Amino acid sequence: TNMSSLSFLIEANDKRLLYLSDCHANAVISWLDHLNMREIIVDAVKFSHHGSKNNTSLELLKRIVCNKYLISTNGKSHGHPDLEVLARIADVNKDSGAEIVLNYELDHIPDWFTTELEISYPNITLSMNSSEVYL
């Protein structure tokens, strides 16, 4: 059923939000290729499948130019977001900086990970339990 998910680009008031629903990374990459877009520039991206490592590849992240990443999950069913996705976001944005916004406080993100993020990636902010996002 996730393969039937729709993703879309919302454009309003000079802002752009890429909403990936539950699409797989290859589907989004294929869409960008079809439009002859090497990259897409957006103000925010809402990640596919609650930040699953299987839906968010490094290749896809390199093609999305963005500084605000939204992940919606309580983490209870499958332990999403996967740490690999958070690490990939940090790595791709280590020089430019970015904010990763989660709508719940997640116990499965270990302290060692957040500490390493703060030390090794000072330009990356991880915000949990956020109910509002400003673009």
N, CA, C and O atoms as a Tinker XYZ file with bonds, in Angstrom:
   540  protein
     1  N      0.811000   -1.204000    0.000000    73     2
     2  CA     0.000000    0.000000    0.000000    64     1     3
     3  C      0.849000    1.261000    0.000000    63     2     4     5
     4  O      0.421000    2.283000   -0.536000    81     3
     5  N      2.041000    1.217000    0.586000    73     3     6
     6  CA     2.897000    2.404000    0.582000    64     5     7
     7  C      3.317000    2.788000   -0.828000    63     6     8     9
     8  O      3.538000    3.965000   -1.113000    81     7
     9  N      3.427000    1.805000   -1.710000    73     7    10
    10  CA     3.839000    2.092000   -3.089000    64     9    11
    11  C      2.764000    2.881000   -3.844000    63    10    12    13
    12  O      3.051000    3.469000   -4.886000    81    11
    13  N      1.543000    2.897000   -3.334000    73    11    14
    14  CA     0.472000    3.647000   -3.994000    64    13    15
    15  C      0.331000    5.061000   -3.440000    63    14    16    17
    16  O     -0.591000    5.789000   -3.808000    81    15
    17  N      1.231000    5.440000   -2.569000    73    15    18
    18  CA     1.171000    6.742000   -1.914000    64    17    19
    19  C      1.479000    7.877000   -2.896000    63    18    20    21
    20  O      2.246000    7.703000   -3.843000    81    19
    21  N      0.876000    9.026000   -2.656000    73    19    22
    22  CA     1.094000   10.212000   -3.477000    64    21    23
    23  C      2.003000   11.203000   -2.753000    63    22    24    25
    24  O      1.821000   11.481000   -1.568000    81    23
    25  N      2.961000   11.718000   -3.468000    73    23    26
    26  CA     3.793000   12.804000   -2.965000    64    25    27
    27  C      3.459000   14.044000   -3.765000    63    26    28    29
    28  O      2.983000   13.956000   -4.896000    81    27
    29  N      3.711000   15.199000   -3.172000    73    27    30
    30  CA     3.384000   16.423000   -3.896000    64    29    31
    31  C      4.224000   17.587000   -3.392000    63    30    32    33
    32  O      4.780000   17.569000   -2.294000    81    31
    33  N      4.285000   18.596000   -4.247000    73    31    34
    34  CA     4.989000   19.833000   -3.939000    64    33    35
    35  C      3.936000   20.915000   -3.722000    63    34    36    37
    36  O      3.124000   21.188000   -4.605000    81    35
    37  N      3.956000   21.521000   -2.551000    73    35    38
    38  CA     3.028000   22.601000   -2.227000    64    37    39
    39  C      3.786000   23.919000   -2.374000    63    38    40    41
    40  O      4.850000   24.102000   -1.781000    81    39
    41  N      3.229000   24.836000   -3.169000    73    39    42
    42  CA     3.830000   26.148000   -3.351000    64    41    43
    43  C      2.793000   27.208000   -2.995000    63    42    44    45
    44  O      1.706000   27.245000   -3.571000    81    43
    45  N      3.144000   28.075000   -2.034000    73    43    46
    46  CA     2.240000   29.155000   -1.628000    64    45    47
    47  C      3.047000   30.248000   -0.943000    63    46    48    49
    48  O      3.966000   29.969000   -0.173000    81    47
    49  N      2.695000   31.490000   -1.231000    73    47    50
    50  CA     3.338000   32.644000   -0.589000    64    49    51
    51  C      4.864000   32.564000   -0.653000    63    50    52    53
    52  O      5.546000   32.803000    0.343000    81    51
    53  N      5.389000   32.231000   -1.814000    73    51    54
    54  CA     6.836000   32.132000   -2.035000    64    53    55
    55  C      7.518000   31.073000   -1.175000    63    54    56    57
    56  O      8.726000   31.153000   -0.952000    81    55
    57  N      6.784000   30.099000   -0.696000    73    55    58
    58  CA     7.336000   28.991000    0.080000    64    57    59
    59  C      7.022000   27.685000   -0.637000    63    58    60    61
    60  O      6.012000   27.560000   -1.328000    81    59
    61  N      7.914000   26.719000   -0.452000    73    59    62
    62  CA     7.748000   25.415000   -1.097000    64    61    63
    63  C      7.947000   24.307000   -0.073000    63    62    64    65
    64  O      8.955000   24.274000    0.632000    81    63
    65  N      6.972000   23.396000    0.002000    73    63    66
    66  CA     7.031000   22.244000    0.891000    64    65    67
    67  C      6.930000   20.986000    0.040000    63    66    68    69
    68  O      5.967000   20.807000   -0.706000    81    67
    69  N      7.921000   20.123000    0.154000    73    67    70
    70  CA     7.900000   18.836000   -0.521000    64    69    71
    71  C      7.358000   17.814000    0.469000    63    70    72    73
    72  O      7.982000   17.542000    1.495000    81    71
    73  N      6.197000   17.249000    0.158000    73    71    74
    74  CA     5.506000   16.315000    1.051000    64    73    75
    75  C      5.618000   14.928000    0.438000    63    74    76    77
    76  O      5.019000   14.658000   -0.603000    81    75
    77  N      6.381000   14.047000    1.076000    73    75    78
    78  CA     6.709000   12.765000    0.462000    64    77    79
    79  C      5.793000   11.607000    0.850000    63    78    80    81
    80  O      5.987000   10.495000    0.360000    81    79
    81  N      4.811000   11.829000    1.708000    73    79    82
    82  CA     3.857000   10.772000    2.099000    64    81    83
    83  C      4.610000    9.504000    2.456000    63    82    84    85
    84  O      5.469000    9.523000    3.337000    81    83
    85  N      4.298000    8.395000    1.781000    73    83    86
    86  CA     4.997000    7.135000    2.022000    64    85    87
    87  C      5.732000    6.642000    0.784000    63    86    88    89
    88  O      6.000000    5.448000    0.653000    81    87
    89  N      6.056000    7.550000   -0.119000    73    87    90
    90  CA     6.745000    7.166000   -1.348000    64    89    91
    91  C      8.159000    6.671000   -1.065000    63    90    92    93
    92  O      8.821000    7.106000   -0.123000    81    91
    93  N      8.587000    5.767000   -1.897000    73    91    94
    94  CA     9.959000    5.290000   -1.830000    64    93    95
    95  C     10.879000    6.309000   -2.508000    63    94    96    97
    96  O     10.460000    7.049000   -3.398000    81    95
    97  N     12.114000    6.330000   -2.078000    73    95    98
    98  CA    13.089000    7.281000   -2.620000    64    97    99
    99  C     13.209000    7.159000   -4.135000    63    98   100   101
   100  O     13.305000    8.172000   -4.828000    81    99
   101  N     13.204000    5.946000   -4.653000    73    99   102
   102  CA    13.355000    5.757000   -6.105000    64   101   103
   103  C     12.212000    6.387000   -6.882000    63   102   104   105
   104  O     12.422000    6.862000   -7.998000    81   103
   105  N     11.012000    6.404000   -6.325000    73   103   106
   106  CA     9.881000    7.036000   -7.011000    64   105   107
   107  C     10.084000    8.546000   -7.104000    63   106   108   109
   108  O      9.786000    9.145000   -8.137000    81   107
   109  N     10.579000    9.156000   -6.054000    73   107   110
   110  CA    10.819000   10.598000   -6.056000    64   109   111
   111  C     11.985000   10.930000   -6.980000    63   110   112   113
   112  O     11.925000   11.913000   -7.720000    81   111
   113  N     13.031000   10.135000   -6.949000    73   111   114
   114  CA    14.176000   10.337000   -7.842000    64   113   115
   115  C     13.739000   10.204000   -9.295000    63   114   116   117
   116  O     14.160000   10.987000  -10.146000    81   115
   117  N     12.906000    9.225000   -9.578000    73   115   118
   118  CA    12.384000    9.035000  -10.937000    64   117   119
   119  C     11.591000   10.262000  -11.391000    63   118   120   121
   120  O     11.697000   10.683000  -12.543000    81   119
   121  N     10.798000   10.833000  -10.482000    73   119   122
   122  CA    10.021000   12.044000  -10.787000    64   121   123
   123  C     10.954000   13.208000  -11.114000    63   122   124   125
   124  O     10.731000   13.930000  -12.086000    81   123
   125  N     12.001000   13.391000  -10.303000    73   123   126
   126  CA    12.967000   14.459000  -10.563000    64   125   127
   127  C     13.659000   14.243000  -11.907000    63   126   128   129
   128  O     13.855000   15.188000  -12.670000    81   127
   129  N     14.028000   12.994000  -12.190000    73   127   130
   130  CA    14.665000   12.683000  -13.471000    64   129   131
   131  C     13.725000   12.980000  -14.633000    63   130   132   133
   132  O     14.143000   13.537000  -15.648000    81   131
   133  N     12.459000   12.609000  -14.486000    73   131   134
   134  CA    11.463000   12.847000  -15.527000    64   133   135
   135  C     11.336000   14.349000  -15.843000    63   134   136   137
   136  O     11.111000   14.733000  -16.991000    81   135
   137  N     11.483000   15.179000  -14.817000    73   135   138
   138  CA    11.405000   16.634000  -14.990000    64   137   139
   139  C     12.761000   17.255000  -15.330000    63   138   140   141
   140  O     12.883000   18.478000  -15.411000    81   139
   141  N     13.771000   16.417000  -15.528000    73   139   142
   142  CA    15.132000   16.874000  -15.803000    64   141   143
   143  C     15.650000   17.820000  -14.718000    63   142   144   145
   144  O     16.317000   18.813000  -15.005000    81   143
   145  N     15.327000   17.490000  -13.472000    73   143   146
   146  CA    15.763000   18.297000  -12.326000    64   145   147
   147  C     16.876000   17.550000  -11.592000    63   146   148   149
   148  O     16.645000   16.483000  -11.023000    81   147
   149  N     18.060000   18.106000  -11.609000    73   147   150
   150  CA    19.162000   17.489000  -10.865000    64   149   151
   151  C     18.904000   17.596000   -9.362000    63   150   152   153
   152  O     19.257000   16.704000   -8.590000    81   151
   153  N     18.279000   18.710000   -8.967000    73   151   154
   154  CA    17.941000   18.920000   -7.555000    64   153   155
   155  C     16.652000   19.729000   -7.476000    63   154   156   157
   156  O     16.238000   20.382000   -8.434000    81   155
   157  N     16.043000   19.662000   -6.315000    73   155   158
   158  CA    14.846000   20.461000   -6.065000    64   157   159
   159  C     15.125000   21.314000   -4.835000    63   158   160   161
   160  O     15.625000   20.824000   -3.823000    81   159
   161  N     14.797000   22.591000   -4.939000    73   159   162
   162  CA    15.019000   23.528000   -3.832000    64   161   163
   163  C     13.679000   23.782000   -3.154000    63   162   164   165
   164  O     12.725000   24.236000   -3.786000    81   163
   165  N     13.622000   23.484000   -1.863000    73   163   166
   166  CA    12.385000   23.665000   -1.097000    64   165   167
   167  C     12.709000   24.286000    0.256000    63   166   168   169
   168  O     13.846000   24.236000    0.724000    81   167
   169  N     11.686000   24.872000    0.873000    73   167   170
   170  CA    11.857000   25.452000    2.203000    64   169   171
   171  C     11.772000   24.399000    3.299000    63   170   172   173
   172  O     12.358000   24.550000    4.371000    81   171
   173  N     11.031000   23.327000    3.013000    73   171   174
   174  CA    10.909000   22.228000    3.974000    64   173   175
   175  C     10.524000   20.966000    3.226000    63   174   176   177
   176  O      9.925000   21.016000    2.151000    81   175
   177  N     10.878000   19.836000    3.814000    73   175   178
   178  CA    10.467000   18.538000    3.284000    64   177   179
   179  C      9.911000   17.708000    4.432000    63   178   180   181
   180  O     10.534000   17.581000    5.486000    81   179
   181  N      8.737000   17.149000    4.209000    73   179   182
   182  CA     8.127000   16.224000    5.174000    64   181   183
   183  C      8.491000   14.831000    4.692000    63   182   184   185
   184  O      8.097000   14.412000    3.604000    81   183
   185  N      9.254000   14.115000    5.521000    73   183   186
   186  CA     9.820000   12.846000    5.104000    64   185   187
   187  C      8.830000   11.716000    4.976000    63   186   188   189
   188  O      7.817000   11.628000    5.670000    81   187
   189  N      9.188000   10.864000    4.049000    73   187   190
   190  CA     8.403000    9.685000    3.744000    64   189   191
   191  C      8.461000    8.662000    4.870000    63   190   192   193
   192  O      9.486000    8.484000    5.527000    81   191
   193  N      7.354000    8.011000    5.065000    73   191   194
   194  CA     7.220000    6.859000    5.974000    64   193   195
   195  C      7.892000    7.085000    7.328000    63   194   196   197
   196  O      8.616000    6.223000    7.826000    81   195
   197  N      7.645000    8.239000    7.907000    73   195   198
   198  CA     8.072000    8.564000    9.269000    64   197   199
   199  C      9.586000    8.527000    9.461000    63   198   200   201
   200  O     10.070000    8.310000   10.572000    81   199
   201  N     10.335000    8.742000    8.370000    73   199   202
   202  CA    11.798000    8.736000    8.475000    64   201   203
   203  C     12.404000    7.350000    8.410000    63   202   204   205
   204  O     13.438000    7.095000    9.028000    81   203
   205  N     11.783000    6.464000    7.680000    73   203   206
   206  CA    12.311000    5.109000    7.507000    64   205   207
   207  C     13.555000    5.132000    6.626000    63   206   208   209
   208  O     13.594000    5.821000    5.607000    81   207
   209  N     14.570000    4.371000    7.030000    73   207   210
   210  CA    15.802000    4.293000    6.237000    64   209   211
   211  C     15.549000    3.666000    4.872000    63   210   212   213
   212  O     16.317000    3.896000    3.938000    81   211
   213  N     14.496000    2.886000    4.743000    73   211   214
   214  CA    14.182000    2.247000    3.473000    64   213   215
   215  C     13.515000    3.207000    2.484000    63   214   216   217
   216  O     13.454000    2.913000    1.290000    81   215
   217  N     13.025000    4.322000    2.953000    73   215   218
   218  CA    12.342000    5.287000    2.088000    64   217   219
   219  C     13.153000    6.553000    1.858000    63   218   220   221
   220  O     12.773000    7.378000    1.027000    81   219
   221  N     14.250000    6.726000    2.564000    73   219   222
   222  CA    15.027000    7.962000    2.477000    64   221   223
   223  C     16.487000    7.627000    2.212000    63   222   224   225
   224  O     17.255000    7.377000    3.141000    81   223
   225  N     16.857000    7.623000    0.960000    73   223   226
   226  CA    18.231000    7.272000    0.584000    64   225   227
   227  C     19.130000    8.498000    0.612000    63   226   228   229
   228  O     18.667000    9.638000    0.576000    81   227
   229  N     20.421000    8.230000    0.677000    73   227   230
   230  CA    21.408000    9.302000    0.613000    64   229   231
   231  C     21.325000   10.010000   -0.733000    63   230   232   233
   232  O     21.470000   11.231000   -0.801000    81   231
   233  N     21.091000    9.251000   -1.808000    73   231   234
   234  CA    20.959000    9.861000   -3.135000    64   233   235
   235  C     19.808000   10.862000   -3.167000    63   234   236   237
   236  O     19.957000   11.958000   -3.707000    81   235
   237  N     18.665000   10.496000   -2.596000    73   235   238
   238  CA    17.524000   11.421000   -2.565000    64   237   239
   239  C     17.866000   12.667000   -1.757000    63   238   240   241
   240  O     17.586000   13.784000   -2.193000    81   239
   241  N     18.462000   12.487000   -0.596000    73   239   242
   242  CA    18.810000   13.634000    0.244000    64   241   243
   243  C     19.757000   14.602000   -0.457000    63   242   244   245
   244  O     19.655000   15.815000   -0.274000    81   243
   245  N     20.665000   14.077000   -1.249000    73   243   246
   246  CA    21.602000   14.937000   -1.978000    64   245   247
   247  C     20.912000   15.745000   -3.065000    63   246   248   249
   248  O     21.452000   16.750000   -3.528000    81   247
   249  N     19.723000   15.317000   -3.475000    73   247   250
   250  CA    19.010000   16.023000   -4.544000    64   249   251
   251  C     17.978000   17.010000   -4.016000    63   250   252   253
   252  O     17.392000   17.764000   -4.792000    81   251
   253  N     17.749000   17.013000   -2.701000    73   251   254
   254  CA    16.812000   17.956000   -2.078000    64   253   255
   255  C     17.630000   19.041000   -1.375000    63   254   256   257
   256  O     18.343000   18.765000   -0.410000    81   255
   257  N     17.521000   20.259000   -1.862000    73   255   258
   258  CA    18.216000   21.390000   -1.239000    64   257   259
   259  C     17.219000   22.026000   -0.282000    63   258   260   261
   260  O     16.195000   22.573000   -0.692000    81   259
   261  N     17.542000   21.943000    1.000000    73   259   262
   262  CA    16.569000   22.310000    2.022000    64   261   263
   263  C     17.305000   22.529000    3.339000    63   262   264   265
   264  O     18.412000   22.025000    3.528000    81   263
   265  N     16.693000   23.277000    4.243000    73   263   266
   266  CA    17.293000   23.406000    5.575000    64   265   267
   267  C     16.313000   23.078000    6.701000    63   266   268   269
   268  O     16.612000   23.297000    7.874000    81   267
   269  N     15.148000   22.553000    6.338000    73   267   270
   270  CA    14.170000   22.167000    7.371000    64   269   271
   271  C     13.563000   20.827000    6.977000    63   270   272   273
   272  O     12.942000   20.693000    5.922000    81   271
   273  N     13.753000   19.843000    7.843000    73   271   274
   274  CA    13.313000   18.474000    7.593000    64   273   275
   275  C     12.289000   18.085000    8.655000    63   274   276   277
   276  O     12.570000   18.148000    9.852000    81   275
   277  N     11.114000   17.686000    8.213000    73   275   278
   278  CA    10.010000   17.373000    9.117000    64   277   279
   279  C      9.761000   15.871000    9.140000    63   278   280   281
   280  O      9.656000   15.231000    8.093000    81   279
   281  N      9.668000   15.320000   10.342000    73   279   282
   282  CA     9.374000   13.900000   10.498000    64   281   283
   283  C      8.235000   13.765000   11.482000    63   282   284   285
   284  O      8.314000   14.213000   12.626000    81   283
   285  N      7.168000   13.133000   11.009000    73   283   286
   286  CA     5.972000   12.962000   11.821000    64   285   287
   287  C      5.863000   11.511000   12.272000    63   286   288   289
   288  O      5.609000   10.617000   11.465000    81   287
   289  N      6.058000   11.286000   13.573000    73   287   290
   290  CA     5.929000    9.932000   14.124000    64   289   291
   291  C      5.994000    9.983000   15.643000    63   290   292   293
   292  O      6.620000   10.865000   16.231000    81   291
   293  N      5.330000    9.014000   16.259000    73   291   294
   294  CA     5.499000    8.861000   17.707000    64   293   295
   295  C      6.520000    7.773000   18.004000    63   294   296   297
   296  O      6.862000    7.541000   19.163000    81   295
   297  N      7.009000    7.104000   16.964000    73   295   298
   298  CA     8.075000    6.128000   17.104000    64   297   299
   299  C      7.680000    4.802000   17.705000    63   298   300   301
   300  O      8.544000    3.945000   17.895000    81   299
   301  N      6.415000    4.593000   18.012000    73   299   302
   302  CA     6.005000    3.400000   18.760000    64   301   303
   303  C      5.867000    2.147000   17.914000    63   302   304   305
   304  O      6.171000    1.057000   18.399000    81   303
   305  N      5.423000    2.257000   16.679000    73   303   306
   306  CA     5.170000    1.054000   15.882000    64   305   307
   307  C      6.440000    0.414000   15.340000    63   306   308   309
   308  O      6.645000   -0.789000   15.498000    81   307
   309  N      7.289000    1.204000   14.706000    73   307   310
   310  CA     8.463000    0.641000   14.040000    64   309   311
   311  C      9.772000    1.304000   14.455000    63   310   312   313
   312  O     10.816000    1.042000   13.857000    81   311
   313  N      9.726000    2.152000   15.464000    73   311   314
   314  CA    10.943000    2.813000   15.923000    64   313   315
   315  C     11.480000    3.866000   14.971000    63   314   316   317
   316  O     12.676000    4.159000   14.959000    81   315
   317  N     10.583000    4.432000   14.173000    73   315   318
   318  CA    11.002000    5.496000   13.262000    64   317   319
   319  C     11.062000    6.820000   14.008000    63   318   320   321
   320  O     10.344000    6.987000   14.993000    81   319
   321  N     11.880000    7.755000   13.583000    73   319   322
   322  CA    12.779000    7.676000   12.438000    64   321   323
   323  C     13.981000    6.794000   12.767000    63   322   324   325
   324  O     14.392000    6.668000   13.920000    81   323
   325  N     14.524000    6.194000   11.721000    73   323   326
   326  CA    15.752000    5.419000   11.891000    64   325   327
   327  C     16.914000    6.382000   12.074000    63   326   328   329
   328  O     16.968000    7.440000   11.448000    81   327
   329  N     17.841000    5.999000   12.941000    73   327   330
   330  CA    19.012000    6.842000   13.188000    64   329   331
   331  C     19.796000    7.095000   11.904000    63   330   332   333
   332  O     20.404000    8.153000   11.740000    81   331
   333  N     19.779000    6.116000   10.992000    73   331   334
   334  CA    20.497000    6.284000    9.720000    64   333   335
   335  C     19.981000    7.491000    8.947000    63   334   336   337
   336  O     20.763000    8.206000    8.321000    81   335
   337  N     18.678000    7.722000    8.985000    73   335   338
   338  CA    18.105000    8.861000    8.266000    64   337   339
   339  C     18.561000   10.170000    8.903000    63   338   340   341
   340  O     18.939000   11.103000    8.196000    81   339
   341  N     18.530000   10.245000   10.211000    73   339   342
   342  CA    18.991000   11.458000   10.893000    64   341   343
   343  C     20.466000   11.705000   10.600000    63   342   344   345
   344  O     20.877000   12.846000   10.392000    81   343
   345  N     21.265000   10.634000   10.583000    73   343   346
   346  CA    22.691000   10.762000   10.279000    64   345   347
   347  C     22.901000   11.203000    8.831000    63   346   348   349
   348  O     23.782000   12.016000    8.551000    81   347
   349  N     22.100000   10.672000    7.915000    73   347   350
   350  CA    22.211000   11.069000    6.509000    64   349   351
   351  C     21.888000   12.548000    6.322000    63   350   352   353
   352  O     22.576000   13.256000    5.587000    81   351
   353  N     20.834000   13.006000    6.995000    73   351   354
   354  CA    20.472000   14.429000    6.909000    64   353   355
   355  C     21.625000   15.281000    7.429000    63   354   356   357
   356  O     22.002000   16.271000    6.803000    81   355
   357  N     22.182000   14.894000    8.572000    73   355   358
   358  CA    23.296000   15.643000    9.162000    64   357   359
   359  C     24.487000   15.670000    8.218000    63   358   360   361
   360  O     25.106000   16.717000    8.032000    81   359
   361  N     24.810000   14.538000    7.626000    73   359   362
   362  CA    25.974000   14.456000    6.754000    64   361   363
   363  C     25.803000   15.318000    5.503000    63   362   364   365
   364  O     26.725000   16.036000    5.115000    81   363
   365  N     24.641000   15.252000    4.877000    73   363   366
   366  CA    24.388000   16.021000    3.653000    64   365   367
   367  C     24.401000   17.522000    3.924000    63   366   368   369
   368  O     24.759000   18.306000    3.045000    81   367
   369  N     24.017000   17.929000    5.126000    73   367   370
   370  CA    23.887000   19.349000    5.460000    64   369   371
   371  C     24.945000   19.852000    6.439000    63   370   372   373
   372  O     24.765000   20.904000    7.053000    81   371
   373  N     26.042000   19.116000    6.591000    73   371   374
   374  CA    27.039000   19.472000    7.607000    64   373   375
   375  C     27.629000   20.860000    7.420000    63   374   376   377
   376  O     27.974000   21.520000    8.400000    81   375
   377  N     27.751000   21.309000    6.187000    73   375   378
   378  CA    28.320000   22.638000    5.945000    64   377   379
   379  C     27.267000   23.737000    5.928000    63   378   380   381
   380  O     27.495000   24.830000    6.446000    81   379
   381  N     26.122000   23.451000    5.337000    73   379   382
   382  CA    25.086000   24.481000    5.181000    64   381   383
   383  C     24.207000   24.637000    6.414000    63   382   384   385
   384  O     23.665000   25.715000    6.656000    81   383
   385  N     24.060000   23.570000    7.194000    73   383   386
   386  CA    23.209000   23.606000    8.372000    64   385   387
   387  C     21.782000   23.240000    8.047000    63   386   388   389
   388  O     21.322000   23.431000    6.922000    81   387
   389  N     21.080000   22.712000    9.034000    73   387   390
   390  CA    19.689000   22.313000    8.855000    64   389   391
   391  C     19.043000   22.068000   10.211000    63   390   392   393
   392  O     19.709000   21.885000   11.230000    81   391
   393  N     17.718000   22.073000   10.176000    73   391   394
   394  CA    16.936000   21.754000   11.363000    64   393   395
   395  C     16.097000   20.519000   11.059000    63   394   396   397
   396  O     15.404000   20.457000   10.043000    81   395
   397  N     16.170000   19.544000   11.950000    73   395   398
   398  CA    15.341000   18.346000   11.865000    64   397   399
   399  C     14.271000   18.492000   12.934000    63   398   400   401
   400  O     14.579000   18.609000   14.120000    81   399
   401  N     13.012000   18.484000   12.509000    73   399   402
   402  CA    11.904000   18.730000   13.427000    64   401   403
   403  C     11.061000   17.468000   13.560000    63   402   404   405
   404  O     10.557000   16.935000   12.571000    81   403
   405  N     10.916000   17.000000   14.792000    73   403   406
   406  CA    10.085000   15.837000   15.100000    64   405   407
   407  C      8.891000   16.299000   15.918000    63   406   408   409
   408  O      9.025000   17.175000   16.772000    81   407
   409  N      7.727000   15.718000   15.664000    73   407   410
   410  CA     6.538000   16.177000   16.370000    64   409   411
   411  C      6.324000   15.493000   17.722000    63   410   412   413
   412  O      5.380000   15.842000   18.431000    81   411
   413  N      7.163000   14.537000   18.100000    73   411   414
   414  CA     7.088000   13.877000   19.396000    64   413   415
   415  C      8.473000   13.829000   20.023000    63   414   416   417
   416  O      9.484000   13.892000   19.325000    81   415
   417  N      8.508000   13.718000   21.327000    73   415   418
   418  CA     9.737000   13.399000   22.048000    64   417   419
   419  C      9.917000   11.896000   21.900000    63   418   420   421
   420  O      9.023000   11.128000   22.258000    81   419
   421  N     11.050000   11.469000   21.380000    73   419   422
   422  CA    11.244000   10.057000   21.075000    64   421   423
   423  C     12.305000    9.442000   21.970000    63   422   424   425
   424  O     13.461000    9.864000   21.971000    81   423
   425  N     11.892000    8.439000   22.730000    73   423   426
   426  CA    12.798000    7.779000   23.662000    64   425   427
   427  C     13.825000    6.893000   22.965000    63   426   428   429
   428  O     14.880000    6.609000   23.531000    81   427
   429  N     13.530000    6.456000   21.744000    73   427   430
   430  CA    14.452000    5.519000   21.089000    64   429   431
   431  C     15.642000    6.214000   20.419000    63   430   432   433
   432  O     16.514000    5.540000   19.871000    81   431
   433  N     15.688000    7.531000   20.454000    73   431   434
   434  CA    16.880000    8.237000   19.972000    64   433   435
   435  C     17.809000    8.370000   21.179000    63   434   436   437
   436  O     17.529000    9.130000   22.107000    81   435
   437  N     18.912000    7.628000   21.159000    73   435   438
   438  CA    19.770000    7.575000   22.351000    64   437   439
   439  C     20.534000    8.872000   22.598000    63   438   440   441
   440  O     20.802000    9.647000   21.680000    81   439
   441  N     20.870000    9.079000   23.853000    73   439   442
   442  CA    21.628000   10.273000   24.241000    64   441   443
   443  C     22.960000   10.360000   23.515000    63   442   444   445
   444  O     23.392000   11.451000   23.141000    81   443
   445  N     23.619000    9.215000   23.311000    73   443   446
   446  CA    24.920000    9.239000   22.625000    64   445   447
   447  C     24.772000    9.810000   21.212000    63   446   448   449
   448  O     25.674000   10.481000   20.712000    81   447
   449  N     23.632000    9.539000   20.574000    73   447   450
   450  CA    23.423000   10.029000   19.217000    64   449   451
   451  C     23.246000   11.547000   19.214000    63   450   452   453
   452  O     23.864000   12.243000   18.409000    81   451
   453  N     22.408000   12.059000   20.107000    73   451   454
   454  CA    22.191000   13.511000   20.146000    64   453   455
   455  C     23.470000   14.249000   20.560000    63   454   456   457
   456  O     23.744000   15.343000   20.066000    81   455
   457  N     24.249000   13.650000   21.462000    73   455   458
   458  CA    25.520000   14.248000   21.857000    64   457   459
   459  C     26.484000   14.288000   20.684000    63   458   460   461
   460  O     27.131000   15.307000   20.441000    81   459
   461  N     26.582000   13.175000   19.954000    73   459   462
   462  CA    27.460000   13.117000   18.778000    64   461   463
   463  C     27.014000   14.115000   17.716000    63   462   464   465
   464  O     27.843000   14.742000   17.057000    81   463
   465  N     25.722000   14.256000   17.558000    73   463   466
   466  CA    25.181000   15.227000   16.600000    64   465   467
   467  C     25.605000   16.643000   16.974000    63   466   468   469
   468  O     26.044000   17.409000   16.116000    81   467
   469  N     25.477000   16.991000   18.244000    73   467   470
   470  CA    25.854000   18.326000   18.713000    64   469   471
   471  C     27.344000   18.587000   18.557000    63   470   472   473
   472  O     27.744000   19.697000   18.206000    81   471
   473  N     28.167000   17.582000   18.814000    73   471   474
   474  CA    29.622000   17.765000   18.756000    64   473   475
   475  C     30.134000   17.765000   17.315000    63   474   476   477
   476  O     30.879000   18.658000   16.912000    81   475
   477  N     29.730000   16.766000   16.553000    73   475   478
   478  CA    30.280000   16.593000   15.199000    64   477   479
   479  C     29.567000   17.409000   14.130000    63   478   480   481
   480  O     30.138000   17.690000   13.076000    81   479
   481  N     28.319000   17.790000   14.397000    73   479   482
   482  CA    27.518000   18.531000   13.416000    64   481   483
   483  C     26.865000   19.740000   14.083000    63   482   484   485
   484  O     25.644000   19.771000   14.232000    81   483
   485  N     27.651000   20.727000   14.483000    73   483   486
   486  CA    27.089000   21.873000   15.218000    64   485   487
   487  C     26.094000   22.702000   14.402000    63   486   488   489
   488  O     25.331000   23.478000   14.977000    81   487
   489  N     26.087000   22.554000   13.079000    73   487   490
   490  CA    25.136000   23.290000   12.233000    64   489   491
   491  C     23.785000   22.586000   12.126000    63   490   492   493
   492  O     22.870000   23.099000   11.483000    81   491
   493  N     23.654000   21.426000   12.748000    73   491   494
   494  CA    22.416000   20.652000   12.665000    64   493   495
   495  C     21.689000   20.735000   14.002000    63   494   496   497
   496  O     22.278000   20.502000   15.058000    81   495
   497  N     20.407000   21.070000   13.945000    73   495   498
   498  CA    19.581000   21.147000   15.144000    64   497   499
   499  C     18.525000   20.057000   15.077000    63   498   500   501
   500  O     17.851000   19.894000   14.060000    81   499
   501  N     18.387000   19.319000   16.154000    73   499   502
   502  CA    17.341000   18.304000   16.271000    64   501   503
   503  C     16.339000   18.794000   17.308000    63   502   504   505
   504  O     16.656000   18.905000   18.492000    81   503
   505  N     15.123000   19.084000   16.846000    73   503   506
   506  CA    14.064000   19.574000   17.734000    64   505   507
   507  C     12.996000   18.500000   17.869000    63   506   508   509
   508  O     12.433000   18.043000   16.874000    81   507
   509  N     12.723000   18.103000   19.091000    73   507   510
   510  CA    11.677000   17.108000   19.327000    64   509   511
   511  C     10.493000   17.742000   20.028000    63   510   512   513
   512  O     10.618000   18.771000   20.691000    81   511
   513  N      9.344000   17.107000   19.868000    73   511   514
   514  CA     8.096000   17.531000   20.482000    64   513   515
   515  C      7.679000   18.925000   19.986000    63   514   516   517
   516  O      7.167000   19.746000   20.747000    81   515
   517  N      7.911000   19.163000   18.706000    73   515   518
   518  CA     7.554000   20.449000   18.100000    64   517   519
   519  C      6.149000   20.369000   17.517000    63   518   520   521
   520  O      5.826000   19.442000   16.774000    81   519
   521  N      5.338000   21.328000   17.853000    73   519   522
   522  CA     3.962000   21.336000   17.334000    64   521   523
   523  C      3.751000   22.379000   16.256000    63   522   524   525
   524  O      2.727000   22.358000   15.573000    81   523
   525  N      4.697000   23.292000   16.086000    73   523   526
   526  CA     4.589000   24.327000   15.057000    64   525   527
   527  C      5.924000   24.480000   14.349000    63   526   528   529
   528  O      6.990000   24.378000   14.956000    81   527
   529  N      5.836000   24.725000   13.062000    73   527   530
   530  CA     7.042000   24.933000   12.255000    64   529   531
   531  C      6.844000   26.220000   11.475000    63   530   532   533
   532  O      5.799000   26.434000   10.861000    81   531
   533  N      7.845000   27.065000   11.505000    73   531   534
   534  CA     7.797000   28.310000   10.763000    64   533   535
   535  C      8.783000   28.241000    9.615000    63   534   536   537
   536  O      9.935000   27.849000    9.797000    81   535
   537  N      8.330000   28.621000    8.441000    73   535   538
   538  CA     9.208000   28.623000    7.269000    64   537   539
   539  C      9.647000   30.027000    6.944000    63   538   540
   540  O     10.393000   30.234000    5.987000    81   539
